[in-house]
Every structure is written in C-alpha cells, then in structure tokens.
Amino acid sequence: MMPAAAPAWISFRRLVRALERHRPGRAFLLRDTLLAALRGDTALDGLPRLDLGLCAEDYDPALVPFLGTAGFALVGQRGTLADGLCLEFFDSRTPVTLSFVRRAGERIRLNGEQPAIALAAMEVAGLTVLRPDPPEAHLGPGWQTRPLPAVPAPDEALPRHRGVVYADGSFDLLHPNHVAFLEASRALGDYLVVGVISDENVRGYKRLPVMRQEDRLRMVSALATVDEAFLLDAPLVAATLEKIIQTYRCSKVVYSGGGWEDYYAPAERRGLMVRPSYLAGHNTTAVIRAIFARDDLRALAESQT
C-alpha cells in the first residue's frame, strides 16, 4: 500500500485541479517537479517546492485571485510576460513557482537559445498534465539518474500534517447533518475528498434520491469544506474502497452510521476508519416528511402539476 499523502503531493493535486478549472489542458511540469513525476507519485512527497508552467498567452489577471480561492497566496513576482514572468505562491506548506513561457506553434520555448520543445500528456497523482517531450529536452541528458532534492526537515512553525480524508454519502436534499458531517471530516485532515454516491447505487440500498446525481455532486463540490468530489458509481464493495484509498493515499475514511461492513473493511483493517456521531432528527427522510406535513406546500406542489 502507498504511504499516506505528504504535503507536496496534496499541494500538487490542489494546484493542478485549480489550473485545470481555469485553463483546461494547458499546465505543464517543469524542473524537479517533472523529474519527480517521471519517477512516480510518491517521489513528489519530498519536493521542497513545485514548478509548473503555462504559455504566456494563457496568462489572465484573474488567475491570481482564482488561485487564491484554492488556497495559493501570491508571495512574489519576477519578470514580465515579454521576458519570462514567474509568479511565486504559497499554500501554507509548499512554495510554488508558476512560469509563463513563449509558445512556438504547438511547442514551447523555455529560453531564446534552446529549440522549441513539444508537450505530451502524462498521468500524475491520478491527474492528467502535460510534460516536455522528450524529458531530456528540458531536463538534459542523464536525467534518469539525477538525484531529487533532499527531503526538507519538517518546519516546526507549520501546522502538523494530517493527510487526505475520504468521506462518502448520497447527500440528498443537503441538510445540517450533511454539513456537520463534512465539517467534522475536513477537521481530521488537510484535504477532503468526497464520493457522492450515484443514483443507481443509492436506489440499491435506500430509494431513488430526490435530487439527480449531477445536482448532488455540484452542491457538495461547492462547499468550502470540500477540496474534491467525484461521482461514486462503482459497486459499493471492498475493492472499490481499496482503490479509493490507494488513489488518494488516504489517512482517514469517515462514515456516520452502521452497516456496510464489507465495503468499509479495507479502512477498518488499516485503522483508518472514523465514525462521527449523527445529529438526531436531521436527515433527508425528516426533510421529506416535513414537506408533506405542510398543507401549503402540498397545495403548491399540486398547483404546479
């Protein structure tokens, strides 16, 4: 099993997802970040900083405040778009350099003397990003044996690293218990991933949700406590959760309630399972009953049919 995610790995995932929302399919890896990515996901763990790039044409003044909403504060700036702009960010744990380079057709030009370099897609930490192709065009010959930077000593001034937390549920008719559950889950780590269970999966153990899966996913994704959410449409069996734990390198798995012993067995076996208490009286069924108990709401619904 992979070790739990380190701060640089979490920062990398957060940064790439933010750039993908702002400029889809444009970000590429540079310097030691490329070198680490070529050696596998866990090699990112020890990086003292992250280096990514965009083409100068992709610069947008809204990028800085947008990355700010993802937790990356601008702490420095060097150069200009004409001669090579570098923006320095920090997300409370990992320094980030975002370099803007010139485009040459379908290639990039990292400096005026070197030939233009092609880009190719690669998968890192479960995300698709671009990289210089071939790698030696940017890293130089012998990159395969070049050592990565030494793992920095922990900074005692920073908060203790607590890793990735995973939680799942249907989150139908979002209510206070859902919010409290997700807040409690986020408090257990540095990055919260939420699986929103698909309509078909929910129908199999409860009933068809009132809200469509796309709407439930959109609402959960919009919550400030949630760093990442996805539609959980795979079967709710142990192998599915095993894959989720491996993919996100989870430190904790959170679920309120009983049952589902087989599905949550991988988390129980590894000592990752946390079961916070559920607030009595707050659930989706109670919301539905409250709606049907009101004559005015029933009359309103009937008038719309």
C-alpha positions, 0 to 999 in steps of 0.5 A, a space after each residue: 500500500 502507498 504511504 499516506 499523502 505528504 504535503 507536496 503531493 496534496 499541494 500538487 493535486 490542489 494546484 493542478 485541479 485549480 489550473 485545470 478549472 481555469 485553463 483546461 489542458 494547458 499546465 505543464 511540469 517543469 524542473 524537479 517537479 517533472 523529474 519527480 513525476 517521471 519517477 512516480 507519485 510518491 517521489 513528489 512527497 519530498 519536493 521542497 517546492 513545485 514548478 509548473 508552467 503555462 504559455 504566456 498567452 494563457 496568462 489572465 489577471 484573474 488567475 491570481 485571485 482564482 488561485 487564491 480561492 484554492 488556497 495559493 497566496 501570491 508571495 512574489 513576482 519576477 519578470 514580465 510576460 515579454 521576458 519570462 514572468 514567474 509568479 511565486 505562491 504559497 499554500 501554507 506548506 509548499 512554495 510554488 513557482 508558476 512560469 509563463 513561457 513563449 509558445 512556438 506553434 504547438 511547442 514551447 520555448 523555455 529560453 531564446 537559445 534552446 529549440 522549441 520543445 513539444 508537450 505530451 500528456 502524462 498521468 500524475 497523482 491520478 491527474 492528467 498534465 502535460 510534460 516536455 517531450 522528450 524529458 531530456 529536452 528540458 531536463 538534459 541528458 542523464 536525467 534518469 539518474 539525477 538525484 531529487 532534492 533532499 527531503 526538507 526537515 519538517 518546519 516546526 512553525 507549520 501546522 502538523 500534517 494530517 493527510 487526505 480524508 475520504 468521506 462518502 454519502 448520497 447527500 440528498 436534499 443537503 441538510 445540517 447533518 450533511 454539513 456537520 458531517 463534512 465539517 467534522 471530516 475536513 477537521 481530521 485532515 488537510 484535504 477532503 475528498 468526497 464520493 457522492 454516491 450515484 443514483 443507481 447505487 443509492 436506489 440499491 440500498 435506500 430509494 431513488 434520491 430526490 435530487 439527480 446525481 449531477 445536482 448532488 455532486 455540484 452542491 457538495 463540490 461547492 462547499 468550502 469544506 470540500 477540496 474534491 468530489 467525484 461521482 461514486 458509481 462503482 459497486 459499493 464493495 471492498 475493492 472499490 474502497 481499496 482503490 479509493 484509498 490507494 488513489 488518494 493515499 488516504 489517512 482517514 475514511 469517515 462514515 456516520 452510521 452502521 452497516 456496510 461492513 464489507 465495503 468499509 473493511 479495507 479502512 477498518 483493517 488499516 485503522 483508518 476508519 472514523 465514525 462521527 456521531 449523527 445529529 438526531 432528527 436531521 436527515 433527508 427522510 425528516 426533510 421529506 416528511 416535513 414537506 408533506 406535513 405542510 398543507 401549503 406546500 402540498 397545495 403548491 406542489 399540486 398547483 404546479 402539476 
